Amino acid sequence: MKVYVLGDSISVHYGPFLRHELAGFADYARKGGPDAADTDWENPAEANGGDSRLVRVFLTENLTAIKADVLLLNCGLHDLRVDRETGAYQVSPANYQANLETVIPMIAQHGIRPIWITTTPVVDANHNRFDLPYRRFSKDVITYNQIADNVMKSHGVSIIDLFAFTRELGPDIYLDHVHHPDPVRAQQAKFIAARLKAHLH
C-alpha cells in the first residue's frame, strides 16, 4: 500500500507523525519529499500544496508521476484567505468548487483513490491579531468545508473530518495564527491513520 499526501502546511506538520503511524501498513510520500524541509509557508512551493488552484496545476503537471494507491488530499486554508485591502477571497467559493470538481475525477482516472481531509479550524480573534496581508474567518472554514463535503459526496469520495477532530481539542492549541505544536500534530496523525485504515478496510 502506498499513500501520497498533498495538502497545506498543517499536513506538512503532521506528516512525520503520520508516516510513523502508517509504518507497517503503508508507505508514505508527499509533495516536496518526506521531510518537507525549508518550506515557505506563505508562498506555496515544495511541500506546501497551497490553494485549490495550485493543487489543480500541480496534479495536471505531475499526477502521472505519482505512484500511489491512495492520495490524501486537502486544500482550503489558502483559498479562504481574505485580502485585507480588497476583501476578496484568494479563491472564491465558486472557483474552489470548480477546482475540486476537476481534480477529483482526474485522480480517480489515474487509478488512485482520493480521500479528502477537511480544513482545520480558525479562531478569528487569534488569527486576525497577527499582522498578515490577509485574514481568515471561522465562518469561511465552515463554508469551504461544506463545499468540499458536497463535492466529495457527489463523487463517492471518503472524508476524514480533521476539522471536527481538531476543534474538539479546544481553542488553545495554536503556535501562531493556524499552526499547532507537536503534541497536537501527533494526535491529528493518529486520528488520520485510524480513519484511513477504517476507510480502506
Buried (B, 14 or more C-beta within 10 A) or exposed (E): EBBBBBBBBBBBBBBBBBBEBBEEEBBBBBBBEEEBEEBEBEEBEBBBBBBBBBBBEBBEEEBEEBEBBBBBBBBBBBBBBBEEEEEEBBBEBEBBBBBBBBBBEBBBEBEBBBBBBBBBBBBBEBBBEEEBEBBBBBEBBBBBBEBBBEBBEEBEBBBBBBBEBBBEBEEEBBEEBBBBEEEBBBBBBBBBBEBBBEBBE
